[in-house]
């Protein structure tokens, strides 16, 4: 059974394995990886993890881990800003060999609990127009399609998930 954990330097090697499986680039949604992050060296990786930790007031980043293996990542952005307008409140990604097991839906369900905890009433979740698996995952978790919108990274499908209030 997977678990959601805060980023940690102890999983440097396991994270690099997941990163390598995706191939070159910064396309692993949910990890909070920026073009300026250097993650190959222990020092660079530690600096990246420290940055994610320092930014925890604006975003909750979690890694999906099972038996010491990093399966993917998910991030919850707490505030409505320009980044969230095009990328959504939630970004997630699962490494190719861990897909088709329900891992993304499980992680999304768990992070929606955190979204309620930080005071969000609804969250915007987007995915690339050709990413049918993510679209189905979002829809299974209550995502209501809004529109397709062009972004700097190409067209995305936009979904809103209403968050039930406790006792409501």
VOKEFI-592330 format. One line per field, with one value per residue: chain; y, z, x of N, C-alpha, C, O, CB in turn. Coordinates in steps of 0.001 Angstrom, whole numbers, plus 500000, padded with zeros to 6 digits. Glycine has a CB too. Example, Ala and Ser with C-alpha at 12.3 -4.5 7.8 and 13.67 -1.06 7.14 Angstrom:
chaine <- [A	A]
n.c2 <- [494310	497750]
n.c3 <- [507800	507080]
n.c1 <- [513190	512850]
ca.c2 <- [495500	498940]
ca.c3 <- [507800	507140]
ca.c1 <- [512300	513670]
c.c2 <- [496700	500030]
c.c3 <- [507800	507870]
c.c1 <- [513200	512900]
o.c2 <- [496681	501138]
o.c3 <- [508465	508039]
o.c1 <- [514236	513409]
cb.c2 <- [495527	499402]
cb.c3 <- [509046	505725]
cb.c1 <- [511308	514084]
This chain:
chaine <- [A	A	A	A	A	A	A	A	A	A	A	A	A	A	A	A	A	A	A	A	A	A	A	A	A	A	A	A	A	A	A	A	A	A	A	A	A	A	A	A	A	A	A	A	A	A	A	A	A	A	A	A	A	A	A	A	A	A	A	A	A	A	A	A	A	A	A	A	A	A	A	A	A	A	A	A	A	A	A	A	A	A	A	A	A	A	A	A	A	A	A	A	A	A	A	A	A	A	A	A	A	A	A	A	A	A	A	A	A	A	A	A	A	A	A	A	A	A	A	A	A	A	A	A	A	A	A	A	A	A	A	A	A	A	A	A	A	A	A	A	A	A	A	A	A	A	A	A	A	A	A	A	A	A	A	A	A	A	A	A	A	A	A	A	A	A	A	A]
n.c2 <- [498808	502188	505293	508724	511016	513651	515484	514193	513946	511448	509744	510180	508629	506855	508726	509781	507515	507364	509816	509402	507420	508825	510242	512801	516234	518440	517374	515971	516213	517517	517379	519832	520727	522947	524735	525728	524057	521778	518503	516205	515972	515249	517605	519510	518256	518235	520993	521535	519998	521371	523873	523201	522489	524926	526402	525460	526796	527840	525757	522287	519652	516309	513032	510041	507013	503668	500844	501922	502918	505551	506432	508540	511985	514577	517746	520330	523452	526241	528845	531119	532195	533565	531340	529145	529735	528796	526297	524963	524040	521585	519396	516421	513439	510223	507757	505991	503058	502612	503212	502804	501468	502725	504540	507337	508294	507488	509074	511651	511695	511642	514077	515913	515939	517344	519758	520651	521014	523201	525152	525413	525584	524584	523064	523648	521527	520536	519008	517840	518008	515625	513700	511230	509357	510853	512679	510967	510076	512472	513039	510806	511463	513458	515673	518312	519111	522132	523671	523655	525124	527234	527258	528355	526009	524499	523219	522648	520619	521774	521282	521446	520644	520304	520709	518947	520157	519375	517579	518580]
n.c3 <- [500000	499091	500395	501328	501588	503041	501120	501203	501907	502283	500384	498032	496010	495232	494293	492135	490487	489752	488407	486274	484915	483793	481898	480193	481265	482842	483493	485378	486922	490029	491657	492150	490911	489631	486819	487663	489684	490862	490982	490939	492424	495884	497486	495912	495685	498374	498774	497095	498335	500765	499867	499015	501477	502853	501453	502271	503334	501205	499445	499494	499163	498284	498192	496515	497814	497950	499560	499749	497214	494957	493620	492476	492493	494181	494343	496226	495759	497702	497436	495383	492527	489805	488800	489653	488252	485627	485999	487959	491263	492086	491177	489701	489238	488029	487885	484886	485167	487347	486766	485988	488184	489953	491571	491205	491543	494180	495516	494805	496055	498736	498912	498567	501020	502487	501137	502005	504661	504557	504002	501523	499380	496928	494274	491513	488942	486443	483258	480528	477263	475823	477742	478672	480775	483131	482978	483346	485927	487408	486940	488185	490810	491252	489634	487669	484396	482974	480768	477776	477709	476320	477247	478297	478011	476278	475247	477845	479784	481970	485231	487955	491358	493814	497297	499905	502952	506297	508056	506440]
n.c1 <- [500855	500652	502031	501665	504186	506162	508576	511894	515381	516376	515390	516753	518131	516043	514191	515626	515650	512929	512705	514477	513112	510987	512314	514303	513898	511436	508937	507485	504714	503588	505816	507013	509283	511613	513055	515506	516341	518748	519114	520645	523060	523880	523934	522578	520090	519328	519084	516911	514855	514812	513899	511286	510193	510410	508564	506132	503956	502583	502239	501541	503574	503815	505195	504506	504941	506064	507142	509769	510141	509783	506834	505495	504387	502545	501053	499618	498452	497961	496941	495062	496489	498498	499900	498315	496011	496508	497747	496375	495077	495965	498530	499663	501598	502499	504953	505809	505911	504299	501758	498208	497254	495657	496906	497190	494544	494086	496019	495114	492610	493443	494891	492884	491640	493535	493259	490761	491431	493184	491416	490173	487342	486774	488619	490772	491686	493866	494615	496618	495187	495320	495675	494123	493936	494495	492377	490159	490740	490494	487796	486596	487045	485278	485586	484401	484015	485138	486260	488326	491444	493922	497315	500599	501978	500604	497315	494904	492671	490241	489088	486791	486645	484359	484492	483237	482019	482956	480506	478577]
ca.c2 <- [500000	503401	506314	510078	511528	514913	515280	513875	513639	510018	509028	510776	507611	506377	509803	509833	506397	507783	510907	508811	506678	509792	510756	514163	517335	518770	517100	515205	517050	517172	517391	521186	520868	524147	524641	526089	523037	520788	517411	515038	515886	515275	518985	520126	517609	518739	522379	521461	519539	522481	524885	522711	522576	526344	526923	524660	527646	528123	524513	521011	518687	514960	511984	508776	506069	502312	499978	502671	503307	506744	506143	509783	513131	515367	519038	521143	524878	526736	530180	531455	533150	533389	529959	528275	530027	527944	524963	524354	523890	520277	518775	515089	512607	508877	507220	505071	501667	502532	503644	501829	500761	503554	505326	508772	508542	507353	510259	512818	511630	512009	515494	516709	516095	518469	520988	521092	521425	524544	526103	525536	525079	523865	523114	523536	520506	520551	518007	518029	517537	514248	512803	510615	508703	511874	513206	509987	510106	513692	512876	509830	512114	514523	516796	518743	519770	523535	524045	523504	526459	527276	527776	528457	524653	523810	523212	521811	520449	522342	520669	521926	519666	520923	519989	518907	520615	518380	517678	519219]
ca.c3 <- [500000	499062	501409	500930	502548	502717	500464	502129	501279	502444	499189	496868	494982	494757	493505	490863	489672	489183	487472	485088	484188	483013	480818	480426	481349	484123	483228	486441	487670	491425	492437	492441	490346	488805	485919	488364	490675	490485	491879	490803	493532	497208	497960	495130	496068	499709	498619	496523	499399	501726	499258	499094	502885	503198	500765	502673	503644	499960	498712	500145	498216	498830	497296	496609	498059	498327	499767	499473	495801	494663	492513	491868	493377	494099	495006	496462	495872	498644	497136	494013	491961	488364	488529	489843	487177	484453	486372	488902	492665	492277	490089	490111	488212	488451	486969	483935	485610	488462	486275	485778	489449	490803	492468	491067	492178	495625	495992	494657	497144	499990	498930	498706	502471	502863	500568	502966	505889	504393	503845	500162	499161	495673	493688	490077	488542	484984	482631	479091	476556	475385	478878	478997	482088	484168	482893	483988	487367	487951	486890	489221	492117	491326	488768	486703	483283	482716	479393	477324	477650	475887	478226	477777	477777	475399	475724	479014	480228	483312	486045	489327	492334	495000	498508	500922	504284	507333	508630	505496]
ca.c1 <- [500000	501471	501851	502061	505154	506817	509870	512979	516665	516691	514948	517410	518352	514737	513602	516351	515160	511641	512998	515094	512085	510212	513151	514795	512948	510810	507529	506855	503784	503399	507052	507476	510616	511779	514213	516742	516689	519751	518735	521512	524022	523241	523772	521515	518840	519000	518628	515564	513946	514711	513032	509904	509795	510265	507382	504966	502800	501864	501983	501827	504136	503918	505650	503784	506027	505668	508307	510989	510168	508996	505919	505056	504263	501317	501211	498426	498774	496956	496408	494708	497438	498658	500311	497150	495053	496727	498228	495454	495462	496585	499277	500122	502211	502880	505963	505174	505743	503339	500448	497133	497040	494819	497757	496885	493247	494282	496742	494239	491630	494108	495280	491665	491445	494407	492684	489730	492121	493762	490329	489636	485984	486830	489949	490937	492655	493970	495479	496781	493998	495506	495927	492833	493997	494333	491010	489279	491031	489898	486344	486207	487116	484284	485912	483389	484696	484798	486596	489706	492049	495315	498276	501963	502480	499670	495928	494599	491284	490079	488035	486598	486154	483755	484881	482187	482436	482658	479173	477668]
c.c2 <- [501240	504318	507657	510599	512879	514605	515093	513528	512153	509204	509582	509763	507112	507450	509903	508689	506768	508856	510363	508052	507604	510266	512198	515193	517481	518470	516273	516118	516566	517222	518793	521456	522073	523995	524947	525057	522047	519635	516199	514880	515864	516701	519690	519561	518121	520178	522412	521037	520654	523581	524454	522826	524023	526953	526220	525503	527957	526875	523312	520062	517351	514007	510739	507689	504721	501454	500661	503132	504518	506457	507400	510892	513831	516648	519734	522577	525546	528018	530342	532521	532851	531955	529010	528506	529125	526514	524233	524329	522610	519859	517412	514362	511279	508321	506132	503647	501509	502940	502464	500943	501548	504448	506809	509112	508461	508616	511513	512836	512057	513505	516393	516897	517264	519787	521531	521681	522825	525583	526278	524917	524273	524019	522968	522492	520492	519378	518315	517409	516088	513240	512220	509986	509715	512455	512263	509960	511305	513564	511898	510451	513324	515723	517061	519571	521194	523882	523566	524909	526328	527886	527858	527088	523842	523783	522236	521737	520946	521704	521350	520776	520436	520072	520084	519368	519535	518626	518254	518317]
c.c3 <- [500000	500241	500796	501997	502083	502018	501497	501373	501379	501221	497902	495733	494385	493908	492147	489936	488993	488115	486166	484254	483325	481794	481086	480477	482729	484069	484299	487279	489110	492266	492792	491926	489409	487915	486604	489410	490093	491462	491821	491967	494867	497719	497217	495485	497428	499640	498057	497576	500430	501167	499344	500523	503286	502574	501185	503089	502387	499148	499565	499069	498924	497754	497566	496670	498473	498407	499382	498039	495604	493417	491786	492889	493165	494884	495091	496654	496624	498210	495666	493531	490466	487998	488622	488739	485960	484829	487328	490325	492888	491005	490564	488920	488818	487420	486096	484453	486772	488032	486119	487006	490387	491749	492404	491742	493685	496182	495897	495764	498470	500044	499013	500174	502971	502335	501489	504213	505769	504033	502437	500083	497871	495118	492180	489809	487023	484517	481142	478366	476107	476500	479383	480381	483213	484164	483590	485501	488016	487993	487957	490618	492199	490453	487745	485636	483106	481245	479056	477174	477184	476988	477561	477457	476877	475999	476894	479210	481667	483996	487405	490178	493544	496214	499535	502248	505288	507958	507682	504401]
c.c1 <- [500889	501172	502220	503000	505687	508145	510980	514258	516997	516276	515577	517556	517037	514058	514295	515935	513840	511862	513574	514066	511226	510995	513517	513666	512345	509316	506842	505971	503715	504653	507538	508874	510655	513005	515542	517168	517695	519567	519659	522488	523283	522995	522635	520150	518380	518488	517208	514547	513753	513804	511565	509364	509542	509010	506094	503764	501980	501542	502365	502319	504276	504415	504827	504858	505451	506931	509620	511142	509267	508158	505479	505016	502937	501536	499859	498884	497635	496267	496083	495672	497591	499053	499113	496118	495253	497112	497294	495986	496255	497307	499742	500731	502622	503856	505337	504957	504770	501930	499489	496908	496132	495590	497404	495564	493331	494939	495873	493187	492222	494428	494055	491296	492294	493863	491596	490390	492722	492700	489784	488247	485886	488232	489867	492015	492665	494817	495565	495584	494129	495702	494602	492826	493817	492930	490036	489486	490357	488375	485856	486199	486204	484565	484825	484113	484196	485026	488003	490254	493493	496166	499642	502559	501559	498277	495733	493089	491230	488883	487983	486072	485652	484099	483761	482771	482108	481278	478136	477213]
o.c2 <- [501339	504136	507715	510623	513203	513580	515757	512890	511659	508087	509464	510035	506963	507127	510087	508876	506516	508799	510812	508044	507211	510646	512769	515045	516753	519262	515906	516726	515366	517117	518933	522322	522198	523208	524470	525175	521545	519786	515253	513766	516401	516969	520386	520299	518408	520543	523223	521653	520856	524164	525254	523214	524316	527913	526371	524975	528303	526910	523321	519706	517279	514153	510431	507472	504641	501354	500043	503688	504513	506266	507344	510766	513699	516635	519720	522884	525433	528254	529769	533633	531989	531421	528162	527572	528728	525592	523019	524560	522549	519956	517264	514639	511214	508407	505431	503072	500382	503002	501301	499813	501097	505057	507470	510120	509265	509166	512347	513887	512760	514138	517527	517912	518074	520819	522737	522707	523563	526746	527202	523853	523397	524970	522261	522555	520441	518828	518970	516400	515388	512051	512667	510067	509462	512699	512713	509836	511170	513943	512128	510024	514136	516712	516153	520590	521443	524329	523135	525778	525416	528896	527474	527002	522631	524257	521153	522651	520582	521598	521777	520038	521131	518845	521173	519002	518849	519749	518406	518735]
o.c3 <- [500827	500972	499849	503178	500896	502295	502533	500321	500618	501037	496821	494607	493168	492909	491125	488721	487802	487040	485082	483026	482244	480780	482092	479827	483660	484565	484118	488242	489380	493490	493659	492450	488507	488224	486165	489971	488983	492653	492586	492439	494972	498320	497830	495576	497624	500366	498490	497695	500915	501915	499705	500735	503981	503109	500521	503189	502493	498268	500263	498161	500037	496572	498711	495705	499237	497442	498759	497681	496036	492320	490607	493997	492122	495960	494146	497596	496228	498582	494805	494060	489926	486993	487749	488334	485323	484061	487494	490570	493769	489903	491709	487762	489973	486217	486538	484195	487148	488858	486117	486889	491500	492642	493440	492443	494392	497186	496802	496341	499245	501087	499482	500534	503776	502995	501724	504740	506753	503789	502186	500651	497734	495441	491648	490368	486387	485269	480576	478811	476022	476237	480388	481091	484153	485224	484348	486264	489061	488981	488572	491495	493115	490529	487042	485935	483088	480557	479925	476585	477605	477588	476403	476716	476738	477115	476924	478856	482487	483417	487938	489771	494214	496160	499973	502608	505154	508335	508043	503537]
o.c1 <- [501795	500199	503003	502653	505664	508768	510997	514212	517828	516760	515001	517139	516926	513415	513635	515874	513657	511265	513201	514143	510786	510409	513095	512631	512690	508515	505681	506438	503774	504567	508399	509575	509827	513900	516589	518257	517521	519839	519472	522713	522180	521955	521825	519169	517199	517563	516389	513489	512639	513019	510702	508216	508568	508455	505069	502656	500803	500682	503379	501568	504797	504102	504497	505591	504489	507690	510484	512180	508114	508683	505128	505535	502296	502134	499071	499615	496474	495118	496751	495683	496897	498585	498928	495425	494277	496837	497404	497170	497113	496766	500169	500416	503042	503608	504427	503899	504445	501019	499893	496433	495858	495000	497327	495473	492724	494488	495889	492910	491574	494261	494161	490700	491836	493983	491523	489960	492772	493021	489010	488002	485032	488944	489011	493110	491613	495622	494690	495038	493120	495878	494048	491824	493064	492354	489176	488528	489720	487746	484815	485448	486335	483837	484382	484735	482991	484109	488761	489612	494206	495798	499809	503538	501728	498064	496317	492344	492073	487802	489007	485174	486415	484006	483391	483890	481095	480945	476969	476443]
cb.c2 <- [500007	504152	506015	511030	510527	515781	516468	512713	514464	509461	509092	511327	506437	505984	511145	509782	505130	508316	511912	507874	505908	510992	510630	514548	517147	520253	516405	514517	517038	515836	516675	521433	519580	525415	525582	527431	522293	521381	516976	515125	517073	514518	519771	519939	516076	518658	523169	520482	518250	523058	525128	521244	521958	527124	526794	523750	528957	529066	524493	520433	519171	514486	511704	508560	506605	501709	498697	501851	502128	508006	505403	509615	514103	514571	519926	520633	525542	526956	531250	531940	533078	534360	529520	528521	531485	528546	525071	522967	523899	519220	519662	514262	513315	507945	506656	505008	501101	503423	504371	500957	500486	502697	505123	509176	507558	506103	510454	512816	510229	511195	515845	516047	514776	518246	520723	519906	520423	524522	527390	524862	526236	524381	522025	524913	519079	521886	516553	517400	518418	514182	513560	509567	507962	512987	513410	508591	510151	514922	512396	508627	512528	514974	516548	519577	518979	524470	525579	522682	527172	528077	526874	529182	523933	522393	522844	522368	518935	523882	519143	523145	518633	521071	520551	517478	521958	518407	518507	520400]
cb.c3 <- [501235	497759	502677	500747	502742	504005	499541	503046	501922	503692	499086	497260	495566	495951	494262	491114	490542	490298	488105	485491	485167	483884	479466	479340	480345	484482	481930	487322	487020	491516	491681	493914	489598	489690	484760	489029	491157	490522	491564	489513	493490	498210	497782	493655	496096	500630	497696	495339	500087	502052	497782	498611	503792	502745	499273	503809	504303	499116	497379	500889	497653	499390	497473	495380	499143	497302	498966	499829	494883	494455	493022	491225	493158	494647	494253	497705	494459	499966	497557	493903	492698	487836	489516	491229	486756	483573	486997	488467	493559	492673	489640	490709	487575	488605	487758	482705	486007	489622	484937	484566	490134	491584	492116	489578	491675	495948	495186	493270	497268	500162	497680	497953	503235	502334	499149	503362	506232	503315	504326	499139	499125	494668	494282	489437	489139	484486	482875	478594	475357	474486	480028	477963	482258	483979	481416	483403	487618	487109	485504	489199	492420	492710	488067	487401	481991	483620	479194	475971	479039	474572	479508	478779	479095	475119	474575	480296	480109	483249	486209	489371	492741	494843	499090	501051	504673	508426	509856	504904]
cb.c1 <- [499034	501250	502708	500816	506311	507042	510198	512576	517777	515997	513434	518784	519135	513830	513699	517865	514976	510694	513979	516237	511200	509821	512441	515786	511855	511048	507401	507914	502381	502824	508125	507436	511032	511906	514030	516572	515425	521238	517350	522281	525022	524104	525087	521778	519005	520231	519588	515537	514502	516122	513435	509823	510872	511499	507562	505345	503267	502670	502762	500564	505515	502558	507169	502778	506990	504636	508146	512151	509717	509919	504703	503697	505411	500080	502236	497609	498992	497586	497396	493228	498825	499702	501416	496512	495173	497809	499592	495135	494227	495531	500486	498957	503424	501623	507182	505998	507074	503801	500599	497451	498377	493910	499236	496834	492216	495144	498035	493557	491075	495395	496104	490507	491818	495832	492106	488796	493217	494847	490770	490580	484990	485758	490844	491305	492299	494572	494941	498119	493725	496658	496665	492480	495331	495353	490593	489520	492554	490312	485913	487159	488541	484160	487221	482226	484498	485632	486482	489811	491979	495465	498331	502850	502663	500147	494979	495287	490797	489908	488274	485617	487274	482200	486205	481578	481745	483745	479223	478301]
